[in-house]
């Protein structure tokens, strides 16, 4: 399991220490949630913070844009040092064009689906994707309860990926802990985003290790 701790749940007063903790852990990536207060009802952080994280981490950056018009910021995301750029299907009128532009910029292209968006909306593009992120909570805030219908959604997405000869990874974000993490792994997920569960753990490094071996 590729674990991508979300720094949205980190202590921004001691962000250096939290990033160093992730560097020492078995985390595969660092997840950066960018929110604009329009696409989701919250505002998080922007490019200066992502650049600061990139300077201090040895992990690839997994940048998740929960914003309108994400296609307008592809070059900025790349210049921040992102390895993966993740956009919402619901925010992109011309999704194929956006995915191709992300890949042309040298990043992995990922697409996120909100809880109410069927996986079948990706039928005609899933073969072009490096990853699909399924939101298992409604995006915008950390600490929400996992939506259990996500388990079936993972299985349907895995079937869609296999039927289309895609190599896309499946990532799950929202309400992930050791219990739900095990269930999403069994359903066929390859990666989890974990925020509150990691940063509120008494030993975050150990918690990440336990998620990584699910």
C-alpha positions in Angstrom: 0.0 0.0 0.0 1.3 3.4 -1.0 0.7 5.8 1.9 0.3 9.5 1.1 0.0 11.4 4.4 -2.0 14.6 3.9 -0.3 17.7 5.3 -3.7 19.3 5.6 -3.8 17.6 9.0 -0.3 18.6 10.0 0.6 21.2 12.6 1.6 24.2 10.4 3.3 25.8 13.4 5.8 22.9 13.3 5.5 21.9 9.6 9.3 21.3 9.4 9.1 18.6 12.1 6.0 16.9 10.5 7.7 16.8 7.1 10.8 15.3 8.7 8.6 12.7 10.3 7.2 11.7 6.9 10.7 11.6 5.5 11.7 9.0 8.1 8.6 7.0 7.6 7.5 4.4 5.0 5.2 6.9 3.3 5.4 6.7 -0.5 4.3 10.3 -1.2 3.2 13.5 0.5 -0.4 14.6 -0.3 -1.0 18.3 -0.7 -4.7 19.3 -0.7 -5.3 22.7 -2.4 -8.7 24.1 -1.8 -10.1 27.4 -3.2 -13.3 27.9 -1.2 -15.3 27.7 -4.5 -15.1 24.1 -5.6 -15.1 23.0 -2.0 -16.3 24.9 1.1 -12.9 25.5 2.5 -9.6 27.2 1.8 -6.3 25.5 2.5 -3.0 26.7 1.1 -1.4 27.4 -2.2 1.9 27.3 -4.2 4.2 28.9 -1.6 3.4 26.2 0.9 3.8 23.4 -1.7 7.2 24.8 -2.7 8.3 24.9 0.9 7.3 21.3 1.4 9.1 20.3 -1.8 12.3 21.9 -0.5 12.2 19.9 2.7 11.0 16.4 1.6 12.6 13.4 0.0 9.1 12.1 -0.9 7.3 12.8 -4.3 4.6 15.3 -4.0 1.0 14.2 -4.7 -0.8 17.4 -5.4 -4.6 17.3 -5.2 -6.4 20.4 -6.6 -9.9 20.8 -5.2 -10.4 24.0 -7.2 -12.3 25.3 -10.2 -10.3 25.5 -13.5 -7.4 23.4 -12.4 -6.1 23.4 -16.0 -5.0 27.0 -15.6 -2.4 26.0 -13.0 -0.5 23.0 -14.6 2.8 24.9 -15.1 2.6 26.3 -11.5 2.0 22.9 -10.0 4.9 21.5 -12.0 7.2 24.3 -11.0 6.4 23.6 -7.4 8.0 20.2 -7.8 4.9 18.0 -8.0 5.3 14.5 -9.3 1.6 13.8 -9.5 -1.1 16.4 -10.4 -4.6 15.3 -9.4 -7.7 17.1 -10.8 -11.4 16.5 -10.2 -13.5 15.1 -13.0 -16.3 17.4 -11.9 -14.1 20.5 -12.3 -12.9 19.8 -15.8 -15.0 20.4 -18.8 -12.3 19.1 -21.2 -10.8 16.4 -19.1 -8.9 14.6 -21.8 -7.2 17.9 -22.8 -6.3 18.6 -19.2 -4.9 15.1 -18.6 -2.7 15.3 -21.8 -1.4 18.7 -20.7 -0.4 17.4 -17.2 1.5 14.6 -18.8 3.1 16.9 -21.4 4.3 19.0 -18.4 6.2 15.9 -17.1 3.9 14.9 -14.3 1.8 11.8 -13.6 -1.9 12.5 -14.3 -4.5 11.6 -11.8 -8.3 12.2 -11.7 -10.5 12.4 -8.6 -14.1 11.4 -8.3 -16.4 12.8 -5.6 -18.6 10.3 -3.7 -21.6 10.8 -5.9 -19.7 10.5 -9.2 -19.9 7.0 -10.8 -16.6 5.4 -11.8 -18.2 4.8 -15.3 -17.7 8.5 -16.2 -14.0 7.6 -16.7 -14.6 4.7 -19.2 -13.3 6.7 -22.1 -10.2 8.1 -20.4 -9.1 5.6 -17.7 -6.5 4.0 -20.1 -4.8 7.4 -20.2 -4.6 7.9 -16.4 -1.8 7.1 -14.0 -4.1 7.1 -11.0 -7.8 7.5 -10.0 -8.5 8.9 -6.6 -11.9 8.0 -5.0 -13.1 10.4 -2.4 -14.5 8.4 0.5 -15.8 11.6 2.2 -17.2 14.8 0.7 -14.1 16.9 -0.1 -13.3 20.0 1.9 -12.6 19.0 5.4 -10.5 16.5 7.3 -11.7 14.1 10.0 -14.9 13.0 8.3 -16.5 9.5 8.6 -15.7 7.0 5.8 -18.5 6.4 3.3 -18.8 2.7 3.2 -20.3 2.5 -0.3 -16.7 3.3 -1.4 -15.7 -0.4 -1.0 -18.0 -1.4 -3.9 -16.9 1.6 -5.9 -13.3 0.4 -5.6 -14.2 -3.0 -6.9 -16.1 -1.5 -9.8 -13.2 0.8 -10.6 -10.7 -2.1 -10.5 -13.0 -4.0 -13.0 -13.1 -0.9 -15.3 -9.3 -0.5 -15.2 -8.7 -4.1 -16.0 -11.3 -4.2 -18.8 -9.7 -1.1 -20.5 -6.1 -2.3 -20.2 -5.3 0.6 -17.9 -2.3 0.7 -15.6 -3.9 3.4 -13.3 -3.5 3.0 -9.6 -6.5 3.4 -7.3 -6.1 5.8 -4.4 -8.7 6.4 -1.6 -9.0 9.6 0.4 -11.1 10.3 3.4 -11.7 8.7 6.8 -8.8 6.3 6.3 -7.5 4.5 9.4 -6.2 1.0 10.0 -9.7 -0.5 9.9 -10.9 1.2 6.7 -7.5 1.0 5.2 -7.5 -2.8 5.4 -10.9 -2.9 3.9 -10.0 -0.7 0.9 -6.8 -2.8 0.4 -8.9 -5.9 0.3 -11.3 -4.2 -2.2 -8.4 -3.5 -4.6 -6.9 -0.1 -3.7 -3.2 0.6 -4.3 -2.8 3.8 -2.2 -4.4 5.6 0.7 -4.4 9.2 1.8 -4.3 9.5 5.5 -4.5 12.7 7.5 -6.0 12.9 10.9 -5.3 9.2 11.7 -1.6 9.7 11.1 -1.0 13.1 12.6 -3.1 12.4 15.7 -1.4 9.0 16.3 0.9 8.7 19.3 3.6 7.4 17.0 2.9 8.6 13.4 5.9 6.8 11.9 4.6 3.5 13.3 1.1 4.2 12.2 2.3 4.9 8.6 4.2 1.6 8.7 1.1 -0.3 9.7 -0.9 1.3 6.8 1.9 0.5 4.4 1.8 -3.2 5.0 -1.9 -3.6 4.7 
